[in-house]
Amino acid sequence: MPFTDAQIDRYARHLILKEIGGAGQQKLLATRVLVVGAGGLGAPVLLYLAAAGVGTLGIVDFDTVDLSNLQRQIIHDTDNVGLSKTESAAKALARVNPDVKVVLHNEKLDAGNARALISQYDIVADGTDSFATRFIVNEACVLEKKPLVSAAVGQFDGQLATWRGFEKDKPCYQCFMPEAPPPGMVPTCEQAGVLGALTGVMGSLQALEVIKEVLYLGETMAGRLLIYDALSTAFRTVRVPPDPECAVCGRMG
Ligand SMILES: [Zn+2]
């Protein structure tokens, strides 16, 4: 489909990049991304992907906006406290870019609905703070052969990786984390606190990696884990090999 004059203006800074250009922008407009969790990480992921002109954004969240969310969840605002996070996020995205179709999944992602939800999308961005949900999303992404760009934050540190466990030489999340740590080992943001801007850094990196995966730009994060230490302002990357014994992806390929 040819661009409208407004789209040529809106995406001018992408169109001028030879690595994106008209073909890349059309690809973004035709892409469907599922974002799991409209929280601290999901907020910048959704805002940047909407601004970039990703054509369809699905949002899975069953929570409502709480005043204590606003310290970091920049897609929500004071007027929307009490509203469902999906609706609050959809209102913000409509203000950012009317080109984007937003699909609300106002439900908890679980083992029963994960594959049906994920199968409707090209790629998944996960920013939940629940190990149980991360395992379910990972397994569904492997089975549906969808790339998964995942981020997580502690109080002052963050992690980011892309999982393509459906490919023989690439790990899935469970290759890296065979089982959830014992309950209470890794406190949630609610229990331990989190520096708000940290979720902005990690969520922005996640949005960028989604765009890279969609456009096959640069070097994928699949098979690597990025670790950010905010207090020392240091990034490092470690290799994550696939586990041939992995319970999720070990038998595939
Ligand atoms: Zn695996």
Boltz pocket constraint, residues with backbone or C-beta under 6 A from the ligand:
constraints:
  - pocket:
      binder: B
      contacts: [[A, 165], [A, 170], [A, 171], [A, 172], [A, 173], [A, 174], [A, 175], [A, 176], [A, 243], [A, 246], [A, 247], [A, 248], [A, 249], [A, 250]]
      max_distance: 6.0
